[in-house]
Amino acid sequence: MAVPPADFDLSELLAQLARSGLEACCARGLVFLYDHEGLHALVRGSEERFAALVSAVLARAIHLARGGHVFCGAQVTAGQDGACDIVVQIALSAPMPEFLREWSALGEMEGVPWTAPPVQGSGGVQMLSSHSAATAAQIAVLSFADAGAVVRLETRMPWTASAGAWADARGARAWVIAPPARCAHGETLARRLQRLGWHTTQFASPGDALAHLDDRSCEFAPPLLVLGLADEAAALAELEQLAQRVPLGTAVMQACLPGGPRGNEMVLPACALPLGLSDLLELTRGVAERAPLPSGRTQPGPLSMKARQHLLLALENPVEQALASAMLHAHGYEVALASTFDEAAAHCERFAPRAVLIDLQPDGRGLAALRALRQRQLDGSLPESPLIAACTSTGLRDAALAAGAHAVVGKPFDAAQLRHAIDATTVGR
């Protein structure tokens, strides 16, 4: 007899699946990053079938990954008919010329067949698509041989209620500690806290945070929350020391990766990465209840696109678009997209992005857009956002610099190179 649909916490289920993905990636030496945007919703449907499908898609993508990063993002938005739209997207950053063939060769997955041949899209992108009758989900697999691959699952479910009250940190301070090798985890965590109203400061080690705590030369508001990643015993000992040194009322927790060392939970409570939306909301509600009213020192700028550090991507290729967005999200940036020069110019006029990444295609359109944007900056009709060109050839690199680019990055995109280009062009701005 069929089991009737029941309500379940969508964000908590997705976080559990992401933790399984993180464990699988750690076992293979891959970097796994997860983000959840949108509703904290109870939805009605078959939790078992949905979980099995998402788990199978994620496991297959990780199995086929050839190195680099695995970015997993979930977006949940309210529809107009009492349903919510659910998108789970997995982006793989390593070039994989045979990805679609290998994906199809693995055969059916949770009742989803992969028999149709790939469809050739624009810009060299190839795509497979299929449908899950059990979950009414559409699945698209996109591959761009020189860049990577993207797997996108979309479905709808009735939204029955909120899974819990929202929370606002009201500008309270949070410290995020992550060693250089784990900086992407720290920056992703900081970005997610900022969405809930936290003012975040990042440190490369617990020792740096302790030194800041002891620095009497500057006045600062103490943190109400400290989340630290500690991969080594020495760092873990410093994190426990920090937990005993912070002001009374500050919550200090160890954010744990699979297989990593754990501290004394009497001194240092632990939470498993990636944190689910429910975890972040609970932390925010519990800590922010003790937060003072925001002051000039503790209140961050409003979390609007105009005030938040964000970048504009003018990229046409959907695989490169997804990969660049995921890489920049992991470094703590919000991302806006533009597909034409007019869209890019209008966005720059309204929001003044921290930088603009422009794709230079061989047909010259990107170079023309770069030249036009730079001219409008010079005549004062656009703000001076650094223009970063993305290209594959040395000839285009020289042409981009001559057209006014502040920096040039190569393709396929590399997370560290993108971050370096942004830092180099925005310092002091």
C-alpha positions in Angstrom: 0.0 0.0 0.0 1.3 3.4 -1.0 2.5 5.7 1.9 0.5 8.9 1.9 2.5 12.1 1.5 3.6 13.7 4.8 5.1 17.0 5.8 8.9 17.2 6.3 11.5 19.9 6.9 13.1 20.5 3.5 16.1 22.5 4.7 17.0 19.9 7.3 16.8 17.1 4.8 19.0 18.9 2.3 21.6 19.7 5.1 21.7 16.0 6.0 22.3 15.0 2.4 25.0 17.7 2.1 26.8 16.3 5.1 26.9 12.9 3.3 28.3 14.7 0.3 30.9 16.4 2.3 32.0 13.1 3.8 32.3 11.5 0.4 34.3 14.4 -1.0 36.7 14.4 2.0 37.4 10.7 1.4 38.4 11.6 -2.2 40.3 14.7 -1.5 37.7 17.0 -3.0 36.6 20.3 -1.6 32.8 20.3 -0.9 30.9 23.5 -0.2 27.2 23.8 0.5 24.8 26.8 0.6 21.0 27.1 1.1 19.1 30.2 0.1 15.4 30.9 0.5 12.5 29.6 2.5 12.7 27.5 5.7 9.8 25.4 4.8 7.8 22.4 5.7 6.7 20.7 2.4 4.4 17.9 1.7 5.5 14.9 -0.4 7.5 11.7 -0.2 10.5 12.5 1.8 12.0 9.1 1.1 11.7 9.4 -2.7 13.0 12.9 -2.8 15.9 12.1 -0.5 16.8 9.0 -2.6 16.8 11.0 -5.8 18.9 14.0 -4.5 21.3 11.6 -2.8 21.7 9.6 -6.0 22.3 12.7 -8.1 24.9 14.0 -5.6 26.7 10.7 -5.3 27.0 10.3 -9.1 28.3 13.8 -9.5 30.9 13.3 -6.8 31.8 9.9 -8.2 32.6 11.4 -11.6 34.4 14.5 -10.3 38.0 14.7 -11.4 39.4 17.0 -8.7 38.9 20.6 -7.6 35.7 21.8 -6.0 32.2 20.4 -5.7 29.7 23.2 -5.1 26.2 22.2 -4.0 23.6 24.9 -3.6 19.8 24.7 -2.8 17.3 27.5 -3.6 13.8 27.3 -2.2 11.3 30.0 -3.3 7.6 30.5 -2.8 5.3 30.1 -5.7 2.0 31.8 -6.3 -0.1 28.6 -5.9 0.8 27.4 -2.4 3.8 25.5 -3.7 7.5 26.1 -3.4 10.0 25.9 -6.2 13.1 23.8 -5.3 16.4 23.9 -7.2 19.4 21.8 -6.2 22.5 22.6 -8.3 25.8 20.8 -8.2 28.8 22.4 -10.0 32.0 20.6 -10.6 35.1 22.8 -11.3 37.5 20.3 -13.0 37.5 20.0 -16.9 35.9 16.6 -17.8 35.6 16.1 -21.6 33.8 12.7 -21.2 31.4 13.7 -18.4 28.1 13.2 -20.2 29.2 9.9 -21.7 30.3 8.6 -18.3 27.1 9.9 -16.7 24.9 8.1 -19.3 27.0 4.9 -19.0 26.1 4.5 -15.3 22.5 4.0 -16.5 19.2 4.5 -14.7 19.2 6.3 -11.4 16.2 6.1 -9.0 13.9 5.4 -11.9 15.4 8.2 -14.0 16.5 6.9 -17.5 19.4 8.4 -19.4 18.9 7.1 -22.9 18.6 10.3 -25.0 21.8 11.5 -26.8 23.3 14.8 -25.6 22.0 18.0 -27.1 24.5 20.5 -28.4 23.8 24.0 -26.9 25.4 27.3 -27.6 29.0 28.0 -26.9 30.1 24.4 -26.9 27.9 23.3 -24.0 26.4 19.8 -24.2 23.3 18.8 -22.2 21.4 15.7 -21.1 18.0 15.9 -19.6 15.5 13.6 -18.0 12.5 13.4 -15.7 11.7 11.6 -12.4 8.1 10.5 -12.4 8.3 9.6 -8.7 9.2 13.2 -7.6 8.1 15.2 -10.7 11.6 16.5 -10.9 13.4 17.7 -14.0 17.1 16.9 -14.1 19.6 18.6 -16.5 23.2 17.7 -16.9 25.4 20.3 -18.6 29.0 19.9 -19.6 31.6 22.2 -21.1 34.7 20.2 -21.7 37.1 23.0 -20.9 35.4 24.2 -17.8 33.5 21.6 -15.8 29.9 20.4 -15.4 26.7 21.4 -13.8 23.8 19.1 -12.6 20.5 20.8 -11.9 17.5 19.3 -10.3 14.2 21.2 -10.3 10.9 20.3 -8.7 7.9 21.7 -6.9 6.2 20.7 -3.6 3.3 22.0 -1.6 4.5 24.4 1.0 2.4 23.7 4.1 4.1 25.9 6.8 7.3 27.6 7.9 9.6 25.1 9.6 10.4 27.6 12.3 10.6 31.3 13.1 13.1 33.5 11.3 15.9 35.1 13.2 17.8 38.4 13.0 21.1 39.0 14.8 20.6 42.7 14.7 24.2 43.4 13.8 25.8 41.4 16.6 29.4 40.3 16.0 30.3 36.8 14.9 33.9 35.6 14.5 34.6 32.9 12.0 38.0 31.1 12.3 39.3 28.9 9.4 42.9 28.0 8.5 44.1 29.0 5.0 43.5 25.5 3.6 39.8 25.8 4.7 39.2 29.5 4.0 36.4 28.7 1.5 34.5 26.9 4.2 35.0 29.9 6.5 33.9 32.4 3.9 30.9 30.4 2.9 29.9 30.2 6.6 30.4 34.0 7.1 28.3 34.7 4.1 25.4 32.6 5.4 25.6 34.3 8.8 25.5 37.8 7.2 22.2 36.9 5.6 20.8 36.6 9.2 22.1 40.0 10.2 25.5 39.1 11.7 28.5 41.4 11.3 31.3 38.9 10.7 35.1 39.0 11.2 37.3 36.3 9.9 40.6 35.0 11.4 43.1 32.5 10.0 43.7 30.8 13.3 42.4 30.8 16.9 45.8 32.4 17.8 45.0 35.4 15.6 41.6 35.8 17.4 43.3 35.6 20.8 45.7 38.3 19.8 42.8 40.5 18.6 41.1 39.9 21.9 44.2 41.0 23.8 44.8 44.1 21.6 44.1 47.1 23.8 45.1 49.6 21.1 41.7 49.6 19.4 38.2 49.5 20.7 35.9 46.9 19.4 32.6 45.2 20.3 33.2 41.7 21.5 31.6 38.8 19.6 28.5 37.0 20.7 29.3 34.0 18.5 32.6 32.3 17.6 32.7 29.4 15.1 36.1 27.8 14.5 37.5 25.1 12.2 40.5 23.5 13.8 42.3 20.7 11.8 45.3 20.3 14.1 45.7 19.6 17.8 47.6 22.9 18.4 44.8 24.9 16.8 42.2 23.0 18.7 44.0 23.8 22.0 44.0 27.5 21.1 40.3 27.3 20.3 39.6 25.8 23.7 41.7 28.6 25.3 39.7 31.2 23.3 36.5 29.7 24.6 37.6 30.3 28.1 38.8 33.8 27.4 35.9 35.4 25.6 33.4 37.5 27.6 30.6 35.7 29.5 27.7 35.1 27.2 29.7 34.5 24.0 29.0 31.2 22.4 32.1 29.4 21.1 31.6 26.3 18.9 33.9 24.0 16.9 32.7 23.6 13.3 33.7 20.0 12.4 34.7 18.4 9.2 34.3 14.6 8.8 37.2 12.7 10.4 38.7 15.8 11.9 39.8 16.2 15.6 37.2 17.2 18.2 37.8 19.1 21.4 36.4 18.7 24.8 32.6 19.3 24.3 32.3 20.5 27.9 34.4 23.5 26.9 33.9 23.5 23.2 30.5 22.3 21.8 30.7 20.9 18.3 28.5 21.3 15.2 28.9 19.4 12.0 29.6 21.1 8.7 27.8 22.1 6.6 25.4 23.8 9.0 21.8 23.5 8.0 19.5 26.5 7.9 17.8 25.3 11.0 21.2 25.2 12.8 22.0 28.8 11.8 18.6 30.1 12.8 18.8 28.3 16.2 22.2 29.8 16.8 21.0 33.2 15.8 17.9 33.1 18.0 19.8 31.7 21.0 22.7 34.2 20.9 20.9 37.3 19.5 18.4 37.3 22.4 21.4 38.5 24.5 22.6 41.0 21.9 22.5 44.7 22.8 20.7 47.1 20.6 22.8 47.9 17.5 25.3 50.7 17.9 27.5 52.4 15.4 30.2 49.9 16.1 28.2 46.7 15.9 25.6 47.4 13.2 26.6 46.4 9.7 25.2 48.0 6.6 21.7 46.9 5.5 21.7 43.5 3.7 20.6 45.0 0.4 22.2 44.4 -3.0 23.4 48.0 -3.0 25.2 47.7 0.3 26.4 44.1 0.2 29.7 43.3 -1.4 28.7 41.8 -4.7 30.0 41.2 -8.2 28.4 41.4 -11.6 29.1 38.5 -14.0 28.6 39.2 -17.7 28.9 35.6 -18.9 26.9 33.7 -21.6 28.0 30.1 -21.1 25.7 28.6 -18.5 28.4 26.2 -17.2 30.9 28.9 -16.7 28.2 31.1 -15.2 27.3 28.5 -12.6 31.0 27.7 -11.8 32.1 31.4 -11.5 29.0 32.1 -9.3 29.7 29.2 -7.0 33.4 30.1 -6.7 32.6 33.7 -5.8 29.8 32.7 -3.4 32.3 30.5 -1.6 34.5 33.6 -1.2 31.7 35.5 0.5 30.3 37.5 -2.4 26.8 37.9 -3.7 26.6 37.6 -7.5 24.4 39.2 -10.1 24.1 38.2 -13.7 23.9 40.1 -16.9 23.6 38.7 -20.4 23.9 41.9 -22.4 25.9 45.1 -22.3 22.7 47.1 -21.6 21.9 44.9 -18.7 25.4 45.2 -17.3 25.4 49.0 -17.7 22.0 49.4 -16.0 23.1 47.2 -13.1 26.3 49.2 -12.6 24.3 52.4 -12.6 22.0 51.2 -9.9 24.1 49.1 -7.7 27.8 49.9 -8.2 29.2 46.3 -8.0 32.5 45.7 -6.3 33.8 44.4 -9.7 32.5 43.3 -13.0 33.7 40.0 -14.7 33.3 40.1 -18.5 33.6 37.1 -20.8 35.6 37.8 -23.9 34.3 35.6 -26.7 36.3 35.2 -29.9 33.5 37.1 -31.8 34.5 40.4 -30.2 31.2 41.2 -28.5 32.7 40.9 -25.0 35.6 43.2 -26.0 33.2 45.8 -27.4 31.2 45.6 -24.1 34.4 46.0 -22.1 35.4 49.1 -24.1 32.0 50.7 -23.8 31.7 50.1 -20.1 35.2 51.6 -19.5 34.4 54.6 -21.7 31.3 55.3 -19.6 33.4 55.0 -16.4 35.8 57.6 -17.8 33.1 60.0 -18.8 31.6 59.7 -15.3 28.2 58.1 -16.2 29.1 54.8 -14.5 30.9 54.2 -11.1 34.5 53.0 -11.2 33.9 49.3 -10.6 37.0 47.4 -11.6 36.5 45.5 -14.9 38.0 42.0 -15.0 38.2 40.3 -18.3 38.0 36.5 -18.7 39.6 34.9 -21.8 41.5 31.9 -23.1 44.1 33.4 -25.4 47.1 35.7 -24.9 46.0 37.9 -27.9 42.6 38.6 -26.2 44.5 39.3 -22.9 46.5 42.0 -24.5 43.4 43.4 -26.3 41.5 43.4 -23.0 44.1 45.4 -21.2 44.3 47.9 -24.1 40.5 48.3 -24.0 40.6 49.3 -20.3 40.4 46.0 -18.3 41.8 46.4 -14.8 42.8 42.7 -14.7 42.5 39.6 -16.8 41.8 36.0 -15.6 42.2 32.8 -17.7 39.7 30.1 -18.4 38.7 27.6 -17.2 38.1 29.6 -14.0 40.2 28.9 -11.0 38.8 30.0 -7.6 42.2 31.2 -6.2 42.9 33.2 -9.4 39.5 34.8 -9.4 39.9 35.8 -5.7 43.4 37.2 -6.4 42.2 39.3 -9.3 39.3 40.8 -7.3 41.5 41.5 -4.3 44.2 43.1 -6.4 41.8 45.4 -8.2 39.6 46.4 -5.3 42.1 47.0 -2.5 41.6 50.5 -1.2 38.3 51.0 -3.0 
